[in-house]
Amino acid sequence: MYPRTIASLLIVAALSVVAPASAADEATLLRVFLKDGTSLVSFGEPARVGERVVFSMPTESGPNPPLHLVNLSAERVDWDRTNRYAASARAAFYVRNQAENDYALLSNEIAQALNDVTLTNDPAKRLAIAEAARKRLSEWPADHFGYRAAEIRQMLSMLDEAIADLRSSTGVSSRFDLSLSAFADPTTIVEPVLPPPTPQEAIESVLTASRLVDNSSERMSLLTAVLVSLDQQKNFVPAAWAASTRTSVQATVQSELRTDHVYQALTTRVLAVADARAKTADVRGLERLVRSVEAQDRALGNKRPDAVTSLIAVIDEKLDAARRLQLARDRFAMRAPELTKYRLAIQTPIDLLPQLTPSLESIKSLAGSSPASLAALERTSTRIVELASAIAPPEEAAAAHALLISAMQLAKNAAGIRREAAAAADMARAWDASSAAAGALMLSAKAKADILASVRPPQLP
């Protein structure tokens, strides 16, 4: 019986072969459905990034439209319906552009397999070929959006008969393998595919998006895109609608600009106050400032959440700095007696430092140094080292105190090397002295600044 069944199948497979369809050069227009039932057109797949959804929206209708990136809160999106529509749109796109080509390839593949069955003398090989073809057929609809499922079901029914005959001819039990014969109907897609938007619908969709985005700059960009589209599509939209829409959009743009100005003024004013309060470690004042910003934002209608969030973040940073500053000042107050004692003790060495500068500058520039100036430089630097070494610095000034002693030792070395250079008329040693003098000047200046800073009340940079 199986030769007759196989022949019938070959006829069905041959009749099923169609000319391959050429794929259109287009992207699938999808929809992002919102929880209020409206939808926005997406050119290609939307992407969910954390709590945001990002997609490209066409601002005009027709092929190769200009696109605008839209960034919405994911909470606004009806994801079940959006996903159903995406599946439906992908299926429609597949059927329109690729399905016939794929089905033709399948039909040719099955026809070739059945032809191989008729040309094979080995019963076991015939059965294996038929079962493989049967498995390929049964799995194909699920991977191809259920395309031609009815025809494939008919072919499967006929192939089942042939396989049963082949099993009998090979002496294999007639019990049929359920896993082989299972055929599941593809999931029904219930979301209808909408037609491409008209020019008016495309512009209205951009307007809807402009009302949903959180960022004011993105909103302004979308509104500007609407005005551009109204100019470019004026011959394809109702004139009265275009005029009223333009007037409305321009009024919205002006309102947005006024709101931007108000929030910019608020930001400038608040940051100035925050700076002043942070420098005085006014922690409570900064806390009140945060509450004031929130109250003013509510009074303005919460129209710039991004700007307010950024502003409050800056105030919080200054609040943290103020708290740290106050903690440092509290510590300074506790350490004040010891720091005052050190400040008084180190004052004499600090006061001697300017006496070294002229001699060190002369050595540095190789401008000439008399024996008296070199001797004075050595005496003064030695005196500063002796005075500083007799002082026990507090931990806040320990590093700067050690740096001062090192600078004085370097100054003394500069005088000694310069004396050697003069005695031997050695220019290389004169440059060595110059380097030592430059280092002494730099280190002594830094040591003085750090010491004075360590005994002053803490300040913000």
Secondary structure, 3 states (H helix, E strand, C coil): CHHHHHHHHHHHHHHHCCCCCCCCCCCCEEEEEECCCCEEEEECCCEEECCEEEEEEECCCCCCCCEEEEEEEHHHECHHHHHHHHHHHHHHHHHHHCHHHHHHHHHHHHHHHHHHHHHCCCHHHHHHHHHHHHHHHHHHHHHCCCCCHHHHHHHHHHHHHHHHHHHHHHCCCCCCCHHHHCCCCCCCCCCCCCCCCCHHHHHHHHHHHHHHCCCHHHHHHHHHHHHHHHHHCCCCCCHHHHHHHHHHHHHHHHHHHHHHHHHHHHHHHHHHHHHHHHHCCCHHHHHHHHHHHHHHHHHCCCCCHHHHHHHHHHHHHHHHHHHHHHHHHHHHHHHHHHHHHHHHHHHHHHHHHHHHHHHHHHHHHCCCCCHHHHHHHHHHHHHHHHHHHCCCCCHHHHHHHHHHHHHHHHHHHHHHHHHHHHHHCCHHHHHHHHHHHHHHHHHHHHHHHHHHHHCCCCCCC
